[in-house]
Structures are given as structure tokens and as C-alpha cells.
Amino acid sequence: MLSTIRIILAPIFLILYVQDEVVWRALSVGIFAVAVVTDFFDGYIARMYSAETEYGVFLDPLADKFLTFAGFICLPFIDPAQFPWWAIAVVVFRDILVTGMRILADYRNITMDTRLTAKAKTLSQMFFLYLVLLVGVFIETDVWLSSYCIQLLQSGILGWLMMLIVAITVYSGIEYIFINRTIFSKQKNGKTETDTR
């Protein structure tokens, strides 16, 4: 249920954030925060009550990707120079590729191996997105934080952070493909290489 809520909130957040009125953009950041919180409680409740299901295990990372996609799509509307569309496309392509591998693994009844870098990638993306999305709100307002956010945006630091996020994302994707490469091998005697390890 929480993963489904996250999937529903993602497009609502996106539509509100790209509006011209700052009040809608501010509201969208609040929606994004609620969606991130549901991600935390999703896993916490599942572990506490041993309520993990195959459907939930598949839907949870998919909901994360819906949310991060929506967040990254908003960034060029803040500053297309620091957050170019090609960088957004790289992030989206990586996650679509990994999701395709996950679907193939489920079809072959294989449990995909993960690494700490994949979790670090998701965590760093979420922190980065929330920071930039907040900056995108404050640069449109006239409060005491506005000038600091404008200076931060103009400094180019966020653009370099974007490149770092892209690098982490690409690396985690390559590692993901490498450690799960046997998924693409043909099944032998009803088992794959992964099954016999």
C-alpha cells in the first residue's frame, strides 16, 4: 500500500513542481517529502512484522524509481545548464535497464544480488534531489534563505554534485550488471549458474 501511494504521489509532485506559482512548487516539495517517508516506513514495517511479499519486494524499488524520475525531471526547470537533460537521461536509462533485469530475474525465479553501492546510489539521489528541489523553491521567494540559495545555485556547486550523482549512478549500474550477468545466460537443466552457487 505504501509503495502504491508513492507511485501515485510521484506524478502529482511532478505536475505541481513545474507550475509557475511558487505556492504549488512548495506544496510539491512537501509531497515529495511525504513520499520519501513512506519509503522508510515501507521497509521498516515489512521487516518488523515479517510482512515481505514477492509483490512488495518488486514494487518497492519500482516506486522509488517513479519518485526519483519525477524529481530528476524537475531539475532542468530550475537550471538547464547545471542539470542538463542528457544527465537526466543517463540516470533514467540506468534505472530502466536495472528494472528490466529485475523483471527478467523474476521471470526466471532468480534472486538478484545487490551491492551497497546500489543503496548508496538511492540514498545520495534522494538527499541531492531534496536539496535542489528546496533551492528551486527558495530562489522564487523573498525570505532570508533566498539569497543563500541563489548564491548556491550560481556557484555551480550543485552542477558538480549532479555530475557526481551521475557518476555514482552509472558505476552502480555497471556493477549491478556485472554481478548479475548470469541472468542473461541460458538455463541448463532447469537451473542457471546463479542457482548453483
DOBA-441980 format. One line per field, with one value per residue: z, y, x negated of N, C-alpha, C in turn; residue in one letter; residue number from 1. Coordinates in nm, 3 decimals, m for minus. Each point is the difference from the previous one (the first is absolute). Last residue first. Layout:
REM DOBA-441980
n_w <- (Z	...)
n_v <- (Y	...)
n_u <- (X	...)
ca_w <- (Z	...)
ca_v <- (Y	...)
ca_u <- (X	...)
c_w <- (Z	...)
c_v <- (Y	...)
c_u <- (X	...)
dokol <- (a	...)
nuro <- (NUM	...)
REM end
This chain:
REM DOBA-441980
n_w <- (m0.712	m0.399	m0.237	m0.326	m0.452	m0.195	m0.102	m0.194	m0.337	m0.228	m0.237	m0.193	0.058	0.191	0.465	0.205	0.143	0.422	0.199	m0.296	m0.049	0.335	0.008	m0.276	0.157	0.322	m0.157	m0.171	0.305	0.203	m0.249	m0.022	0.357	0.002	m0.254	0.196	0.290	m0.180	m0.068	0.368	0.116	m0.182	0.121	0.028	0.288	0.452	0.116	0.063	0.412	0.361	0.031	0.182	0.471	0.276	m0.263	m0.416	m0.464	m0.337	0.080	0.297	m0.163	m0.188	0.299	0.179	m0.253	0.013	0.360	m0.009	m0.280	0.152	0.300	m0.183	m0.234	0.242	0.151	m0.312	m0.098	0.305	m0.015	m0.309	0.108	0.261	m0.233	m0.215	m0.292	m0.146	m0.088	m0.301	m0.312	m0.445	m0.095	0.250	m0.162	m0.336	0.136	0.152	m0.317	m0.167	0.257	m0.048	m0.351	0.062	0.242	m0.226	m0.274	0.191	0.089	m0.364	m0.169	0.200	m0.148	m0.396	0.010	0.320	0.387	0.077	m0.310	0.015	0.429	0.211	m0.222	m0.069	0.333	0.054	m0.090	0.333	0.328	m0.122	m0.004	0.408	0.168	m0.187	0.140	0.404	m0.012	m0.119	0.331	0.267	m0.168	0.019	0.406	0.128	m0.171	0.197	0.527	0.580	0.497	0.496	0.343	0.037	m0.428	m0.289	0.112	m0.129	m0.459	m0.140	0.168	m0.221	m0.385	0.041	0.041	m0.386	m0.186	0.185	m0.148	m0.403	0.016	0.113	m0.339	m0.272	0.127	m0.128	m0.432	m0.076	0.110	m0.292	m0.524	m0.459	m0.124	0.032	0.376	0.044	m0.230	0.175	0.381	m0.068	m0.163	0.332	0.328	m0.043	0.108	0.455	0.221	m0.025	0.304	0.423	0.043)
n_v <- (m2.162	m0.132	0.270	0.319	m0.119	m0.200	m0.374	m0.361	m0.237	0.362	0.533	0.465	0.507	0.444	0.093	0.045	0.403	0.291	0.258	0.367	0.368	0.325	0.322	0.374	0.342	0.299	0.361	0.378	0.313	0.303	0.378	0.358	0.300	0.340	0.383	0.331	0.302	0.384	0.362	0.271	0.355	0.463	0.480	0.198	m0.175	0.123	0.432	0.070	m0.125	0.296	0.356	m0.094	m0.055	0.291	0.126	0.029	m0.356	m0.333	m0.273	m0.373	m0.437	m0.297	m0.210	m0.407	m0.384	m0.190	m0.292	m0.434	m0.323	m0.223	m0.360	m0.414	m0.256	m0.261	m0.424	m0.357	m0.204	m0.300	m0.445	m0.272	m0.147	m0.392	m0.452	m0.472	m0.437	m0.319	m0.443	m0.329	m0.224	0.139	0.397	0.365	0.226	0.323	0.427	0.282	0.229	0.403	0.382	0.223	0.311	0.424	0.317	0.240	0.362	0.424	0.291	0.231	0.378	0.423	0.255	0.246	0.425	0.389	0.344	0.397	0.316	0.104	0.145	m0.025	m0.331	m0.428	m0.350	m0.335	m0.472	m0.298	m0.176	m0.356	m0.430	m0.227	m0.235	m0.422	m0.357	m0.223	m0.338	m0.429	m0.279	m0.244	m0.384	m0.467	m0.230	m0.095	m0.387	m0.411	0.022	0.099	0.100	m0.020	0.345	0.350	0.134	0.262	0.456	0.303	0.141	0.346	0.440	0.309	0.210	0.353	0.440	0.256	0.229	0.416	0.378	0.203	0.305	0.441	0.276	0.206	0.414	0.395	0.160	0.240	0.455	0.321	0.077	m0.140	m0.540	m0.458	m0.304	m0.277	m0.416	m0.366	m0.239	m0.323	m0.425	m0.316	m0.238	m0.446	m0.360	m0.093	m0.256	m0.463	m0.216	m0.094	m0.385)
n_u <- (m2.507	0.256	0.336	m0.146	m0.075	0.433	0.410	0.267	m0.247	m0.230	0.077	m0.218	m0.186	0.009	m0.045	m0.435	m0.238	m0.043	m0.352	m0.111	0.306	0.013	m0.342	0.044	0.276	m0.165	m0.261	0.222	0.172	m0.297	m0.121	0.305	0.008	m0.318	0.085	0.266	m0.202	m0.189	0.287	0.102	m0.292	m0.032	0.133	0.446	0.337	m0.028	0.140	0.457	0.178	m0.042	0.309	0.434	0.151	0.271	0.445	0.325	0.052	m0.119	m0.385	0.074	0.139	m0.316	m0.298	0.134	m0.075	m0.432	m0.105	0.178	m0.207	m0.388	0.044	0.128	m0.325	m0.306	0.142	m0.001	m0.415	m0.186	0.138	m0.218	m0.438	m0.094	0.148	0.275	0.260	0.433	0.316	0.342	0.344	0.162	0.242	m0.159	m0.374	0.063	0.126	m0.341	m0.265	0.166	m0.070	m0.407	m0.034	0.190	m0.246	m0.343	0.129	0.091	m0.360	m0.186	0.228	m0.059	m0.355	0.052	0.219	m0.212	m0.145	m0.244	0.171	0.474	0.309	0.433	0.251	m0.206	0.077	0.374	m0.003	m0.162	0.302	0.286	m0.186	m0.041	0.373	0.102	m0.265	0.096	0.323	m0.133	m0.196	0.312	0.257	m0.135	0.045	0.444	0.210	m0.104	0.029	m0.033	0.041	m0.173	m0.041	m0.328	m0.175	0.264	0.054	m0.338	m0.037	0.286	m0.066	m0.287	0.167	0.306	m0.160	m0.078	0.364	0.119	m0.234	0.133	0.352	m0.099	m0.150	0.323	0.193	m0.215	0.079	0.391	m0.001	m0.203	0.148	m0.003	m0.011	m0.168	0.043	0.398	0.036	m0.247	0.163	0.323	m0.133	m0.156	0.285	0.172	m0.285	m0.059	0.327	m0.037	m0.280	0.176	0.271)
ca_w <- (0.089	0.050	0.087	0.128	0.076	m0.057	0.093	0.089	0.092	m0.028	0.107	m0.020	m0.052	m0.144	m0.029	m0.031	m0.144	m0.035	0.100	0.009	m0.117	0.005	0.100	m0.057	m0.107	0.065	0.060	m0.109	m0.062	0.095	0.006	m0.126	0.008	0.094	m0.072	m0.097	0.075	0.024	m0.129	m0.023	0.083	m0.084	0.023	m0.090	m0.137	m0.015	m0.004	m0.129	m0.101	0.014	m0.052	m0.146	m0.062	0.033	0.142	0.056	0.111	m0.052	m0.094	0.069	0.063	m0.105	m0.059	0.096	m0.008	m0.119	0.012	0.095	m0.057	m0.102	0.069	0.077	m0.091	m0.046	0.112	0.028	m0.115	0.013	0.107	m0.049	m0.088	0.081	0.069	0.007	0.101	m0.046	0.091	0.049	0.142	0.010	m0.095	0.058	0.112	m0.058	m0.055	0.114	0.052	m0.098	0.020	0.119	m0.033	m0.086	0.084	0.091	m0.078	m0.031	0.126	0.045	m0.082	0.048	0.129	m0.028	m0.027	m0.141	0.002	0.102	m0.023	m0.102	m0.071	0.094	0.012	m0.107	0.015	0.043	m0.112	m0.096	0.057	0.009	m0.137	m0.042	0.076	m0.041	m0.131	0.018	0.051	m0.114	m0.081	0.078	m0.013	m0.136	m0.027	0.069	m0.065	m0.128	m0.104	m0.135	m0.095	m0.093	0.007	0.137	0.080	m0.059	0.039	0.146	0.037	m0.080	0.077	0.125	m0.037	m0.021	0.131	0.050	m0.077	0.047	0.132	m0.022	m0.049	0.115	0.079	m0.063	0.037	0.142	0.006	m0.047	0.102	0.098	0.133	0.017	m0.009	m0.122	0.008	0.084	m0.061	m0.124	0.034	0.061	m0.105	m0.090	0.036	m0.028	m0.146	m0.052	0.031	m0.094	m0.129	0.006	0.000)
ca_v <- (0.058	m0.103	m0.095	0.063	m0.002	0.089	0.089	0.067	m0.096	m0.136	m0.095	m0.093	m0.128	m0.002	0.004	m0.136	m0.029	m0.077	m0.105	m0.095	m0.087	m0.080	m0.104	m0.092	m0.074	m0.100	m0.104	m0.081	m0.075	m0.106	m0.095	m0.076	m0.090	m0.105	m0.088	m0.075	m0.108	m0.101	m0.063	m0.098	m0.119	m0.115	m0.045	0.070	m0.040	m0.140	m0.008	0.057	m0.101	m0.108	0.048	0.015	m0.106	0.018	m0.024	0.115	0.069	0.067	0.104	0.123	0.072	0.046	0.119	0.110	0.037	0.084	0.125	0.084	0.051	0.099	0.119	0.059	0.064	0.125	0.094	0.045	0.077	0.131	0.070	0.025	0.117	0.120	0.047	0.144	0.047	0.083	0.114	0.025	m0.039	m0.122	m0.097	m0.052	m0.087	m0.124	m0.069	m0.053	m0.118	m0.107	m0.049	m0.086	m0.121	m0.081	m0.061	m0.099	m0.119	m0.072	m0.054	m0.105	m0.118	m0.060	m0.060	m0.123	m0.112	m0.023	m0.129	m0.086	m0.003	m0.100	0.052	0.091	0.116	0.096	0.076	0.138	0.072	0.039	0.101	0.125	0.049	0.064	0.122	0.097	0.050	0.091	0.125	0.062	0.072	0.102	0.130	0.053	0.009	0.117	0.119	0.012	m0.083	0.014	0.007	m0.110	m0.097	m0.015	m0.076	m0.134	m0.079	m0.018	m0.105	m0.118	m0.082	m0.045	m0.098	m0.128	m0.059	m0.054	m0.120	m0.104	m0.042	m0.081	m0.130	m0.069	m0.046	m0.120	m0.111	m0.029	m0.062	m0.137	m0.072	m0.057	0.055	0.129	0.115	0.075	0.068	0.120	0.099	0.052	0.086	0.118	0.092	0.044	0.133	0.098	0.006	0.070	0.143	0.049	0.011	0.117	0.121)
ca_u <- (m0.103	m0.089	0.069	0.026	m0.125	m0.098	m0.069	0.095	0.058	m0.044	0.021	0.110	m0.042	0.017	0.144	0.046	m0.010	0.120	0.020	m0.112	0.000	0.123	m0.024	m0.099	0.066	0.085	m0.084	m0.056	0.108	0.037	m0.111	0.002	0.114	m0.039	m0.092	0.079	0.065	m0.104	m0.029	0.106	m0.024	m0.029	m0.138	m0.091	0.030	m0.035	m0.146	m0.040	0.032	m0.098	m0.129	0.000	m0.079	m0.141	m0.024	m0.072	0.066	0.120	m0.046	m0.044	0.111	0.091	m0.063	0.019	0.141	0.018	m0.076	0.072	0.125	m0.032	m0.050	0.110	0.094	m0.062	m0.004	0.137	0.048	m0.064	0.071	0.136	m0.002	0.020	m0.119	m0.017	m0.093	m0.112	m0.015	m0.135	m0.004	m0.080	0.056	0.123	m0.038	m0.050	0.116	0.077	m0.071	0.017	0.136	m0.003	m0.077	0.086	0.102	m0.059	m0.034	0.124	0.054	m0.091	0.024	0.124	m0.033	m0.076	0.089	0.036	0.070	m0.061	m0.144	m0.035	m0.118	m0.067	0.087	m0.028	m0.124	0.023	0.063	m0.103	m0.088	0.076	0.020	m0.126	m0.021	0.102	m0.041	m0.114	0.056	0.066	m0.100	m0.070	0.064	m0.013	m0.144	m0.053	0.055	m0.070	0.059	m0.052	0.112	m0.032	0.109	0.048	m0.098	m0.014	0.117	m0.001	m0.095	0.030	0.095	m0.062	m0.103	0.069	0.029	m0.127	m0.030	0.092	m0.047	m0.121	0.048	0.058	m0.115	m0.052	0.086	m0.027	m0.132	0.015	0.076	m0.092	0.024	m0.066	0.089	m0.030	m0.130	0.004	0.091	m0.059	m0.113	0.062	0.046	m0.109	m0.048	0.106	0.016	m0.117	0.019	0.101	m0.067	m0.087	0.082)
c_w <- (0.145	0.095	0.067	0.098	0.139	0.084	m0.078	0.099	0.103	0.107	m0.043	0.117	m0.014	m0.063	m0.150	m0.027	m0.037	m0.147	m0.029	0.096	0.012	m0.115	0.009	0.096	m0.063	m0.104	0.062	0.058	m0.107	m0.061	0.092	0.002	m0.125	0.013	0.090	m0.076	m0.093	0.080	0.014	m0.133	m0.027	0.077	m0.089	0.015	m0.098	m0.143	m0.021	m0.017	m0.139	m0.107	0.008	m0.055	m0.151	m0.063	0.025	0.151	0.047	0.109	m0.059	m0.096	0.054	0.053	m0.107	m0.051	0.097	m0.014	m0.118	0.019	0.097	m0.056	m0.099	0.070	0.076	m0.097	m0.044	0.110	0.028	m0.113	0.020	0.104	m0.053	m0.087	0.078	0.075	m0.007	0.118	m0.042	0.094	0.058	0.144	0.009	m0.092	0.064	0.109	m0.060	m0.048	0.114	0.043	m0.098	0.028	0.117	m0.034	m0.082	0.078	0.089	m0.074	m0.027	0.126	0.042	m0.075	0.061	0.129	m0.027	m0.018	m0.141	0.006	0.099	m0.026	m0.103	m0.067	0.098	0.002	m0.116	m0.006	0.035	m0.118	m0.099	0.053	0.002	m0.143	m0.044	0.067	m0.054	m0.131	0.024	0.040	m0.122	m0.080	0.072	m0.009	m0.139	m0.027	0.062	m0.074	m0.129	m0.095	m0.144	m0.108	m0.094	0.010	0.140	0.082	m0.051	0.046	0.148	0.041	m0.074	0.075	0.124	m0.038	m0.016	0.135	0.047	m0.071	0.057	0.133	m0.023	m0.039	0.125	0.076	m0.056	0.047	0.143	0.006	m0.041	0.106	0.105	0.142	0.027	m0.023	m0.124	m0.005	0.079	m0.060	m0.125	0.037	0.054	m0.111	m0.098	0.026	m0.038	m0.152	m0.059	0.021	m0.106	m0.131	0.000)
c_v <- (m0.009	0.055	m0.097	m0.099	0.056	m0.011	0.092	0.093	0.067	m0.093	m0.139	m0.096	m0.092	m0.131	m0.014	m0.006	m0.138	m0.042	m0.085	m0.115	m0.108	m0.100	m0.094	m0.115	m0.102	m0.084	m0.111	m0.114	m0.093	m0.090	m0.117	m0.107	m0.087	m0.104	m0.115	m0.098	m0.086	m0.118	m0.108	m0.072	m0.108	m0.129	m0.117	m0.046	0.063	m0.047	m0.144	m0.008	0.049	m0.107	m0.109	0.040	0.019	m0.107	0.003	m0.016	0.118	0.079	0.077	0.108	0.135	0.074	0.059	0.129	0.113	0.044	0.092	0.134	0.094	0.064	0.112	0.127	0.071	0.074	0.135	0.106	0.058	0.092	0.140	0.076	0.033	0.124	0.127	0.033	0.151	0.042	0.080	0.120	0.010	m0.049	m0.134	m0.106	m0.062	m0.100	m0.134	m0.077	m0.064	m0.128	m0.113	m0.057	m0.097	m0.132	m0.085	m0.073	m0.109	m0.130	m0.086	m0.067	m0.117	m0.130	m0.069	m0.072	m0.129	m0.126	m0.033	m0.139	m0.095	m0.009	m0.104	0.067	0.102	0.124	0.095	0.086	0.146	0.077	0.049	0.113	0.135	0.052	0.072	0.134	0.100	0.064	0.104	0.134	0.067	0.073	0.111	0.144	0.058	0.021	0.128	0.125	0.019	m0.097	0.018	m0.010	m0.120	m0.112	m0.028	m0.086	m0.143	m0.090	m0.031	m0.117	m0.128	m0.096	m0.057	m0.109	m0.134	m0.069	m0.067	m0.132	m0.112	m0.054	m0.094	m0.138	m0.073	m0.057	m0.131	m0.119	m0.037	m0.075	m0.147	m0.081	m0.072	0.056	0.129	0.116	0.085	0.077	0.130	0.110	0.068	0.101	0.126	0.093	0.055	0.142	0.104	0.015	0.081	0.148	0.054	0.021	0.126)
c_u <- (0.040	m0.106	m0.096	0.063	0.021	m0.125	m0.092	m0.066	0.091	0.055	m0.044	0.010	0.119	m0.046	0.024	0.150	0.051	0.000	0.124	0.030	m0.107	0.003	0.120	m0.026	m0.093	0.072	0.085	m0.084	m0.051	0.108	0.032	m0.109	0.008	0.111	m0.047	m0.089	0.084	0.056	m0.106	m0.018	0.104	m0.024	m0.039	m0.145	m0.099	0.022	m0.047	m0.151	m0.039	0.022	m0.106	m0.136	m0.017	m0.089	m0.150	m0.011	m0.085	0.073	0.117	m0.049	m0.047	0.120	0.090	m0.060	0.034	0.145	0.030	m0.070	0.072	0.127	m0.026	m0.044	0.111	0.091	m0.057	0.002	0.138	0.045	m0.057	0.082	0.140	0.006	0.033	m0.128	m0.010	m0.087	m0.123	0.003	m0.140	m0.014	m0.074	0.061	0.123	m0.037	m0.041	0.122	0.078	m0.068	0.031	0.139	0.000	m0.069	0.097	0.107	m0.057	m0.031	0.124	0.053	m0.090	0.026	0.123	m0.035	m0.075	0.085	0.048	0.063	m0.069	m0.150	m0.045	m0.120	m0.058	0.089	m0.030	m0.126	0.024	0.057	m0.104	m0.088	0.070	0.010	m0.126	m0.026	0.101	m0.040	m0.110	0.061	0.061	m0.107	m0.078	0.049	m0.024	m0.147	m0.056	0.047	m0.079	0.070	m0.048	0.107	m0.022	0.104	0.053	m0.095	m0.012	0.114	0.001	m0.091	0.037	0.092	m0.066	m0.099	0.072	0.022	m0.128	m0.029	0.087	m0.053	m0.118	0.050	0.048	m0.120	m0.054	0.084	m0.035	m0.132	0.019	0.074	m0.085	0.016	m0.078	0.096	m0.028	m0.132	0.000	0.086	m0.056	m0.109	0.068	0.050	m0.102	m0.049	0.105	0.008	m0.115	0.026	0.096	m0.075	m0.086)
dokol <- (r	t	d	t	e	t	k	g	n	k	q	k	s	f	i	t	r	n	i	f	i	y	e	i	g	s	y	v	t	i	a	v	i	l	m	m	l	w	g	l	i	g	s	q	l	l	q	i	c	y	s	s	l	w	v	d	t	e	i	f	v	g	v	l	l	v	l	y	l	f	f	m	q	s	l	t	k	a	k	a	t	l	r	t	d	m	t	i	n	r	y	d	a	l	i	r	m	g	t	v	l	i	d	r	f	v	v	v	a	i	a	w	w	p	f	q	a	p	d	i	f	p	l	c	i	f	g	a	f	t	l	f	k	d	a	l	p	d	l	f	v	g	y	e	t	e	a	s	y	m	r	a	i	y	g	d	f	f	d	t	v	v	a	v	a	f	i	g	v	s	l	a	r	w	v	v	e	d	q	v	y	l	i	l	f	i	p	a	l	i	i	r	i	t	s	l	m)
nuro <- (197	196	195	194	193	192	191	190	189	188	187	186	185	184	183	182	181	180	179	178	177	176	175	174	173	172	171	170	169	168	167	166	165	164	163	162	161	160	159	158	157	156	155	154	153	152	151	150	149	148	147	146	145	144	143	142	141	140	139	138	137	136	135	134	133	132	131	130	129	128	127	126	125	124	123	122	121	120	119	118	117	116	115	114	113	112	111	110	109	108	107	106	105	104	103	102	101	100	99	98	97	96	95	94	93	92	91	90	89	88	87	86	85	84	83	82	81	80	79	78	77	76	75	74	73	72	71	70	69	68	67	66	65	64	63	62	61	60	59	58	57	56	55	54	53	52	51	50	49	48	47	46	45	44	43	42	41	40	39	38	37	36	35	34	33	32	31	30	29	28	27	26	25	24	23	22	21	20	19	18	17	16	15	14	13	12	11	10	9	8	7	6	5	4	3	2	1)
REM end
